Amino acid sequence: MKIFLSNQGNLRNFKGFVRSLDLSNTRKLEISTHDKWVTVHPANLVITAALAIQTGKENTEIVGEVPETGRYLDRMGLYDLINTPSPFIYHKKEEVGRFVPIKIIKTSDDQSRFIIDMIPLLHLSEKNAIVVKYIIGELVRNVLEHSFANDGAIVAAQYYKKTNRVSIGICDTGIGIWKSMNTYWHPKTDIDAIKLALTPGITGTTLKEGGTAENAGAGLFFIKSIAKITRNYFVIYSGSAEYTLLKYKKRIKGMPRLYADPARDPHSATNTAPSFQGTVVAVDISLDETSEFNDLLSSIGDVYDKAIRERKRNKYKKPKFI
């Protein structure tokens, strides 16, 4: 397999990154970079890390010269997963409040530690930060419970002070969205499966619309909605399909409309991407607490408060044997 980390590694260009992937020869992974400048979104980083973990450290290397900006790859922990020694030196104190390096999450404790690490990156009021943390936690939990990924969830995040934006990437090398949804919904293609997964109330765990208290099928819809309200990008890649929510253009009147059907949002989609065994979800979120942003998070918070109460209620309803 071959991965090229370019000088345009942002979500706007994620489709180009995907198209450049060579996922043949799964026994070896070669990573190369732009010779003068490297820009890596957490989305690009976590898919690279996930494939490195899957291939094995001894079979993964960076080939060619890496420019000074490639120091970011070391800072985010990629060199720890590959057989190429790092030429860079950095200080771990740089991490605080700026980024969360590559984390491998296999247990609920791992998930909790990641969410704690995310707190300094969420420059939000306490109420809004709780909602965003909960949604991210739900996405990671979904990987742990439904992807059947032996290597767990691979996550990373970056805060950009200049634009007051946080970028998050989550990846797994599990069964993929199509297989997860196929048990009950039988999508014809990978892109059909992604669009089902993005539809609120539809989940791969039940045919019942609205989901269950354990999985309401709304996590992806909510994180996509936050990206749309804050006029940012959101991507999801699984199998041969890739969906990108395009940046919503600001209008003088009114806030962006939220649609249950992801096909109605401004987006690009393909069903001919290099076939990736797993799922990548990534998002950019502007942290400016506008009235639109606050109203959306308040509504999402109400939904999740109800979900938590239902989970607790069901938990205590379970029979106890003495």
VENTAMO-V92254 format. One record per backbone hydrogen bond with DSSP energy under -0.5 kcal/mol. CO is the residue of the C=O (numbers start at 0). NH is the residue of the N-H. E is the energy in kcal/mol with one decimal. If there is no record, write none. Layout:
co = [CO,CO]
nh = [NH,NH]
e = [E,E]
This chain:
co = [0,1,2,2,3,4,5,7,9,10,12,13,14,15,17,20,21,24,28,29,30,31,33,38,38,40,40,41,42,43,44,45,46,47,48,49,50,51,55,56,58,59,60,60,66,67,68,69,69,70,70,71,72,72,73,75,76,77,78,82,90,91,92,94,94,97,98,99,102,102,103,104,106,107,108,109,110,111,112,113,114,115,117,117,118,120,121,124,125,126,127,128,129,130,131,132,133,134,135,136,137,138,139,140,141,142,146,147,148,152,152,153,154,155,156,157,158,159,159,163,164,165,166,167,168,169,170,171,174,175,176,177,178,180,180,180,188,189,190,191,192,193,195,197,198,200,200,200,202,205,207,214,215,216,217,218,219,220,221,222,223,224,225,226,227,232,233,234,235,236,237,238,239,240,241,242,243,243,244,256,259,260,261,265,267,269,274,275,275,277,278,279,280,281,282,284,287,289,290,291,292,293,294,295,296,297,298,299,300,301,302,303,304,305,306,307,308,309,310,311,312,313,314]
nh = [29,21,4,31,5,33,38,9,12,13,16,17,18,19,20,22,1,27,60,2,62,4,66,8,40,43,44,45,46,47,48,49,50,51,52,53,54,55,58,59,28,82,30,62,69,70,71,72,73,73,74,75,77,78,76,101,79,80,81,84,93,94,95,97,98,158,100,156,104,154,105,152,110,111,112,113,114,115,116,117,118,118,120,121,121,122,123,128,129,130,131,132,133,134,135,136,137,138,139,140,141,142,143,144,145,146,174,149,151,104,154,170,102,168,99,166,160,163,164,286,159,284,157,282,155,280,153,278,178,179,180,181,182,183,184,185,192,193,194,195,196,197,198,199,201,202,209,210,205,202,210,211,200,201,221,222,223,224,225,226,227,228,229,231,230,283,244,281,242,279,240,275,272,237,269,235,245,267,233,258,261,263,264,245,243,241,276,238,277,238,171,236,169,234,167,165,289,293,294,295,296,297,298,299,300,301,302,303,304,305,306,307,308,309,310,311,312,313,314,315,316,317,317]
e = [-2.7,-2.3,-0.5,-2.7,-0.7,-2.0,-2.4,-1.9,-1.1,-1.5,-1.7,-2.6,-2.5,-1.4,-1.5,-0.6,-2.6,-1.7,-2.0,-2.4,-2.7,-2.9,-0.7,-0.5,-0.5,-0.5,-2.3,-2.7,-1.7,-1.7,-2.6,-2.7,-2.1,-2.0,-2.6,-2.3,-2.4,-2.3,-1.6,-1.5,-2.6,-3.5,-2.7,-0.5,-2.2,-2.0,-1.4,-1.5,-0.8,-0.6,-2.6,-2.2,-2.5,-0.6,-1.7,-2.7,-0.6,-2.0,-0.9,-0.5,-2.1,-2.1,-0.7,-2.1,-1.9,-3.5,-0.5,-2.1,-0.6,-2.4,-0.6,-2.7,-2.0,-2.3,-2.3,-2.1,-2.2,-2.1,-2.2,-1.6,-1.0,-0.7,-1.6,-0.9,-1.1,-1.3,-2.5,-2.8,-1.9,-1.3,-2.3,-2.7,-2.0,-2.3,-2.3,-2.5,-2.2,-2.1,-2.1,-2.6,-2.3,-1.4,-2.1,-2.2,-2.4,-1.7,-2.6,-0.6,-1.4,-3.2,-0.6,-2.4,-2.6,-2.4,-2.7,-2.9,-0.7,-1.0,-1.8,-2.9,-3.4,-2.6,-2.3,-2.0,-1.7,-2.8,-3.3,-1.7,-0.5,-1.6,-2.7,-1.8,-0.7,-0.9,-2.7,-0.6,-1.9,-2.2,-2.2,-1.9,-2.3,-1.6,-1.3,-0.5,-1.7,-0.5,-3.7,-0.8,-1.0,-0.5,-1.8,-1.9,-0.9,-0.7,-2.8,-2.2,-2.2,-2.1,-2.2,-1.8,-2.2,-2.8,-2.2,-2.9,-1.3,-2.1,-3.2,-2.3,-2.7,-2.6,-2.1,-2.5,-2.7,-2.3,-1.9,-2.0,-0.6,-2.1,-0.9,-0.5,-0.7,-1.9,-0.9,-2.5,-2.8,-2.0,-0.5,-2.1,-1.6,-0.7,-2.0,-2.4,-2.7,-2.6,-2.4,-2.4,-2.1,-2.7,-2.4,-2.2,-2.4,-2.0,-2.0,-2.6,-2.6,-1.7,-1.7,-2.5,-2.5,-1.8,-2.0,-2.7,-2.2,-2.2,-2.3,-2.5,-2.4,-2.6,-2.3,-2.1,-0.9,-0.7,-0.8]
